[in-house]
């Protein structure tokens, strides 16, 4: 998609909870499969906006990747697992071609501004760098999802290994005709935590997230959202990526991703 016009969004809504992905969802390895960020953000949007009589906000969302996500029309289904006026648990499904490919669970907690005194975790928010040349994985020449976000690295890069710190902002809306929320902007980028903090050569190794859990102690404020990510790998083909998330106001929370690691 380099040197071409970006789609107007990652998804277009074509029915009740039915969406059509655009080219912008495509990951770096196959034109037939989405990057994990856009479908996870779409599912999170449905969880966030699910009707509630109270002011409930997402405090934690866990997404399980059951298979690769095709670049095909999808349906989103949401149900209450544990209803409540102050705390509730929702379950979401991302369904494509009759198959559930993502499952999500989200805890929503009643929001009451000023009820608690903020306690800092000590994280120092890095300054937003000036505009940078966008570089991605070596040997990968087609990465529409990557190009649909702007990336500004404070430390590390897609084309280098090791821990990384990056600011991002979506260049297009998640859903056509709708302004992207800060939470969806965070989920849109956080699935890239393992990629930007890779400890292995991506051309010779697979290190795929099978899940991700994102915890929040306040709601993200966009448009710029950032993460400090690092990956650790054991000797049995299992790895883990962890990240601190932040915005212009400071830290937001943390994420953890389980990795399947194997030679290509």
C-alpha positions in Angstrom: 0.0 0.0 0.0 3.1 2.2 0.0 2.6 5.4 -2.2 -1.1 4.6 -2.5 -4.2 6.3 -1.0 -5.2 4.8 2.3 -8.7 3.3 2.7 -11.2 5.6 4.5 -11.3 3.2 7.5 -10.3 -0.2 8.7 -13.9 -1.5 8.6 -17.2 -0.4 7.0 -20.5 -1.3 8.7 -22.9 -2.9 6.3 -25.5 -4.2 8.7 -26.5 -4.7 12.3 -23.1 -5.7 13.9 -21.9 -6.8 10.5 -18.7 -5.3 9.1 -16.6 -5.4 6.0 -12.8 -5.1 6.4 -10.8 -2.9 4.0 -7.2 -3.4 2.8 -6.0 -1.5 5.9 -6.5 -4.6 8.1 -4.0 -6.7 6.2 -0.9 -7.9 8.2 2.6 -8.5 6.9 2.5 -12.2 5.9 -0.6 -12.8 3.8 -3.0 -10.7 1.8 -5.7 -13.2 3.0 -5.2 -12.6 6.8 -5.7 -9.6 9.0 -3.3 -8.2 11.5 -4.6 -8.9 15.0 -5.0 -5.3 15.9 -8.0 -4.2 13.8 -10.4 -7.1 14.6 -9.4 -6.9 18.3 -10.2 -3.2 18.2 -13.5 -3.8 16.4 -14.5 -6.4 19.0 -13.5 -4.0 21.8 -15.6 -1.3 20.3 -18.7 -3.5 20.5 -17.9 -4.4 24.1 -17.4 -0.8 25.0 -20.6 0.5 23.4 -22.8 -2.4 24.5 -25.9 -0.9 26.1 -25.8 -0.5 29.9 -28.1 1.4 32.3 -25.1 2.6 34.3 -21.8 4.3 33.4 -19.7 1.2 33.1 -16.3 1.3 31.6 -13.9 -1.4 30.5 -11.2 -2.1 33.1 -9.8 -5.2 31.5 -10.3 -7.0 28.2 -8.8 -10.4 27.2 -8.9 -11.5 23.6 -8.2 -15.1 22.5 -7.1 -15.8 18.9 -8.7 -19.0 17.9 -7.3 -18.9 14.3 -6.1 -16.5 11.7 -8.6 -13.7 11.0 -9.6 -13.7 7.3 -10.1 -10.5 5.3 -13.8 -11.3 5.0 -17.1 -9.9 6.2 -17.6 -10.5 9.9 -20.4 -10.4 12.5 -19.9 -9.3 16.1 -21.9 -10.9 18.9 -22.0 -9.6 22.5 -23.6 -11.2 25.6 -23.6 -10.6 29.3 -21.9 -13.4 31.3 -22.2 -11.7 34.7 -24.7 -8.8 34.9 -24.5 -6.2 37.6 -25.2 -2.5 38.3 -21.6 -1.8 39.5 -19.6 -4.6 37.8 -20.4 -6.8 34.8 -18.6 -9.3 32.6 -19.3 -9.4 28.9 -18.3 -11.9 26.3 -17.8 -11.1 22.6 -17.3 -13.1 19.5 -15.8 -12.2 16.1 -17.4 -14.5 13.6 -16.3 -14.8 9.9 -17.5 -17.3 7.3 -19.6 -19.0 10.0 -16.6 -19.6 12.3 -15.7 -17.8 15.6 -12.1 -16.7 15.2 -11.8 -14.4 18.2 -13.3 -14.6 21.7 -13.2 -11.7 24.1 -14.1 -11.2 27.8 -14.3 -7.7 29.3 -14.9 -6.6 32.8 -16.8 -3.3 32.9 -16.8 -1.3 36.2 -19.0 1.6 37.2 -17.0 4.9 36.7 -17.3 7.6 39.4 -15.0 10.5 38.8 -13.1 11.6 41.9 -14.1 8.6 44.1 -10.5 7.5 44.5 -7.2 9.3 44.8 -4.8 8.5 42.0 -1.7 6.5 43.0 1.2 6.8 40.5 3.1 3.7 39.3 6.2 5.8 38.8 6.2 5.5 35.0 7.7 8.5 33.3 5.9 9.2 30.0 8.4 9.8 27.2 8.2 12.8 25.0 6.5 12.4 21.6 9.3 12.5 18.9 9.0 14.5 15.8 7.8 12.8 12.5 9.9 9.8 11.4 10.4 7.8 8.3 8.2 4.8 8.6 10.2 1.5 8.5 8.9 -2.0 9.0 10.2 -5.5 9.2 13.2 -6.3 6.9 12.1 -8.1 3.8 8.4 -7.2 4.3 7.3 -4.9 1.5 3.5 -5.0 1.9 2.1 -4.1 5.3 -1.1 -2.2 5.0 -1.9 -2.3 8.7 1.5 -0.8 9.5 1.0 2.0 7.1 -2.5 2.8 8.4 -0.9 4.0 11.7 1.8 6.5 12.3 4.7 5.2 14.4 7.2 7.4 16.3 9.8 5.4 18.2 11.5 6.6 21.3 13.5 3.4 21.5 13.9 0.5 19.2 12.2 0.0 15.9 10.4 -2.6 13.7 13.7 -3.3 11.9 15.7 -3.9 15.1 15.4 -6.4 17.9 15.0 -5.9 21.6 12.7 -3.8 23.9 11.0 -0.8 22.3 9.1 2.3 23.2 6.7 3.8 20.6 4.0 6.4 20.2 1.2 5.7 17.6 -1.9 7.2 16.2 -4.4 5.8 13.7 -4.3 7.6 10.4 -7.9 6.5 9.6 -11.0 5.7 11.7 -11.6 2.1 12.9 -15.2 2.2 11.5 -16.1 4.4 8.6 -18.0 7.5 9.7 -17.1 7.1 13.4 -14.4 8.9 15.4 -12.1 6.4 17.0 -12.2 6.1 20.8 -8.9 6.1 22.8 -9.5 2.6 24.0 -9.9 1.3 20.4 -6.8 3.2 19.4 -4.9 1.4 22.2 -6.2 -2.0 21.2 -5.5 -1.3 17.6 -1.8 -0.9 18.3 -1.1 -3.1 21.3 -1.2 -6.4 19.3 2.0 -5.1 17.8 3.9 -5.3 21.1 5.5 -8.6 20.2 6.6 -7.3 16.8 8.2 -4.1 17.9 10.0 -5.9 20.8 11.1 -9.0 18.8 14.0 -11.0 20.2 14.3 -13.3 17.1 14.7 -12.8 13.4 11.2 -12.5 12.1 12.1 -14.0 8.7 13.4 -17.2 10.4 11.1 -17.5 13.5 7.4 -17.4 14.3 6.4 -15.7 17.6 2.7 -15.4 17.3 0.4 -14.1 20.1 -2.3 -16.6 21.0 -4.0 -14.1 23.4 -3.7 -10.7 24.9 -4.9 -9.2 28.2 -5.1 -5.4 28.5 -5.7 -4.0 31.9 -6.6 -0.3 32.6 -6.8 1.9 35.6 -8.1 4.8 33.6 -9.5 5.3 30.1 -7.0 6.2 27.3 -7.1 9.7 25.7 -6.1 9.9 22.1 -5.1 10.6 19.4 -1.6 9.6 20.4 -1.2 6.3 22.4 2.1 4.6 23.3 3.6 1.5 24.7 6.9 0.3 26.2 7.2 -3.4 25.2 9.6 -6.2 25.9 9.6 -9.9 25.0 10.9 -12.9 27.0 11.3 -16.4 25.6 11.8 -19.7 27.5 13.5 -22.9 26.1 10.2 -24.7 25.3 8.8 -22.7 22.4 6.7 -20.4 24.7 7.2 -16.7 25.1 5.6 -13.7 26.7 5.4 -10.0 25.7 4.5 -7.4 28.3 3.9 -3.7 27.8 3.2 -0.6 29.8 0.6 1.6 28.0 0.5 5.4 28.1 -1.0 8.5 26.6 -0.2 12.2 26.9 -1.5 12.3 30.5 0.7 9.4 31.7 0.5 5.7 32.1 -2.8 3.8 31.5 -2.1 0.2 32.5 -0.4 -2.9 31.3 -0.8 -5.7 28.8 0.4 -9.3 28.6 0.6 -11.5 25.5 1.3 -15.3 25.4 3.5 -16.3 22.4 3.8 -19.5 20.4 7.5 -19.6 19.3 8.8 -21.9 16.5 11.3 -21.9 13.6 9.7 -21.1 10.3 
